[in-house]
Every structure is written in structure tokens, then in C-alpha cells.
Amino acid sequence: MYNVRVKSRPPNLLKTFSCPAVTITLYLVVGTGLAQRDSTPDLNSQVDRIVIGQIEKQQIPAMTVAIALEGRVVYSKGFGTADLENAVPATAETVIRTGSISKPITAVAAMTLVEAGKLDLDAPVQRYCPAFPEKQWTVTTRELLTHSSGIRHYKEGEMDSTKHYQNMSDGFAIFAADPLLFEPGTKFSYSTYAYTVAGCVIEGASGEKYFDYVREHVLVPARMTHTFVDDVFAIVPHRARGYQVKQGKVRNAGLMDSSYKIPGGGLVTNAEDLVRFGTALMDGKILKPETLAAIWTPTNLPQLENGKPSTYGIGFGVRTIDGEKYIAHTGGQQGTSTDMEFIPGKRFAVAVLADDEDAEPFDVTGPILDLYHMPRPRPKK
């Protein structure tokens, strides 16, 4: 999901969660920050209270939270317990599934190929990804990245796939034979599968594996050192377990192998990496200003479900609030709920990741935006 959110105490505090078979006593350990400077102790303590309050209220096992202002990370912490069964405290280094926040990273990687002259956004995708079958209408990479390709989203049960796919195009077996929902470029309809095709395009245009290219052209320039593929077989340092909360009880999340959708929902990261991502974009370290302006412009295409104008650009949700451009993306899947928000005019970024699929991370993000006097969406009265 991408929503731009019109819907997206001290350490050692004792908290008890009731689980199906046992009662787990959870100590909320406030992890040390990877980077925390140029922010007043008072602001930091207020953020601490916001986060701990929501962890208590929502019964969230662990969170990482980070804030960047004027090009610097000013707050980065982990809270709670990343692995309840083994009592592993969360720290700022704890990595959690991104869910759909993989999509902005993929979109930015694609745009670096456009800037390099290796990718034509308006060429048929088969030029770069011949594994995707031709359809009644031509599908372009621009349409993949703006969710206007007509490629469908999940059917019931598909999000619970536990099959492991070795190659990007292997996941096409799930959806690629199905007809398009509409003529590409005419409507908006959110599709994680479209981003799987975009990953194949990146591989074809670059001549490299998807994540190898992303690491070199997005993660390295942004100094994102804790972002990895969510490979269920790999040993990933600091990876949190995933949870759900049902009827007031914390349970392990359902199983899922995200190898069929790495570009659209198959990475792990922490909050600090996400605010570094936003800062690098705002500071022109990955894309040119004109490219950034293009991807941060909504298509305004009518949404398939309700006909309202889409607020999605290329890989990001985009709105204008109080005269300021407001950039956002959220994510949610088994064992995770995530949110990141950028205010380019203020050079401000905030990100929140929870290892709980039932969490509402904007209940943390929103108050932080208020605390820093930043614009943010308000519920309609």
C-alpha cells in the first residue's frame, strides 16, 4: 500500500503481553541510536514518549524510528523486543520488512537508468524484459512505476506464498498470463506485481541483478547500510521477527516468502536508512532535481475503484499540504507495518517501522510531524 495518509517512559519499562500459549514479559529497551545529533534533549524525550506510548497502546513488540532534518539524522532509535521468543532487544540497527516501501527504492533505481540513457520509460517493457508476455496493449515502464499498467494486484491467498523463486521473472508465473484490467496509461490501480516486472526491466536495462544495481546506485550514495533482500534462507544481521496482534494477543506472523515480489515488497531495512534515503534524494545525491520533480508529481489519473484522481507519482505518494509538497509511502505485509514521510521544502524526513502487521505507524509519525511543526494530512471532519 502507498497511502499518503488520509486513511499509511524511561528504559526498562515493564510490559506484559498475553500470547496464545504463554505469557511473555517484555521489557521495552530503548536501543542506542546509530546517529543522534543536532536535536535537543527535550525534543528527543518527547519523541521517546510518543513511541513508547504507541508501543504500549498497540502492543507492538518492536519499532525503529528515525528523523532527519536539514541533511542530518537527528534521531535514530530502536524500541522494544525484536525477537520475543529469544528476548532480543531492538536497537536502531534492527531491520524490519519494508513492505511496499520497497517500491520507492525500485522507482529511484529505475530513474537512475533513465538519467544514464539506458532506460526509455515509454518503450515497451519487452525491450528490457522479454519474459513478460505481450498483451492486447503495449505496457511501458512508466506505467509500471505509476501503477497505471493494468497489471492486477493480489488475488486471495497470493500474499501468503511460501514458494521460493530464484530469478526475478520466475514470479511472473503467478500473474503474467492474466489479461490487463484496462488500457495502460488510462487509470490508476495499485499493483505490486507491476513492480516485479519493473525489477525485471532494471535487470535488463542495467545488465545486473536487481539488488546489485540498487545497492550500487541507490543504497551506497544514500549511505543506506542496513537495507537487504528479505531472503528467508539468508542470515541477515539484526533482522527482527514478525508478529501480529489478534484479540489482544501477540502471535507470530504467518509465513511468507517475498522472493516473488522483491522490487515491490521484498526488502528489509531500518528507519535510519529510510530517512537517509529521503535526505539523499532531497540533497540531489541520487537523482537530478528535474528528475526528482518529475517523480514527485502525481499523475492525477482516475483511480479504477472510485474515479478520483490518483495522488501517486513515480514510486511515491504525493500531495500538497499547507503549501508544502508532502511525499510519503507506507507498507504492510506479514509481520510488518511501515511509514515514511518527506517534506522537501523543509528538508525533513521521518520513518517508522514496526514488526507488527496490525500496527498503525502513522500514530507515531503524525505526532512527530506535529512536534517538528511540519505539515501533515488531517482526518476529514
Secondary structure, DSSP 8 states (H G I E B T S, - for coil): ----S-----TTEEEEEE-SSSEEEEEE-----S---SS-HHHHHHHHHHHHHHHHHHT-SEEEEEEEETTEEEEEEEEEEEETTTTEE--TT-BEE-GGGHHHHHHHHHHHHHHTTS--TTSBGGGT-TTS---SS--BHHHHHTT-S------TTGGG-----SSGGGGGGGTTTS--SS-TTS-B---HHHHHHHHHHHHHHHSS-HHHHHIIIIIHHHT--S-EE--SSS--TTB---EEEETTEEEE-----GGG-HHHH-EEE-HHHHHHHHHHHHTTSSS-HHHHHHHTS----BBTTT--B--B-SSSEEEEETTEEEEEEEEEETTEEEEEEEEGGGTEEEEEEESBTT--THHHHHHHHHHTT--------
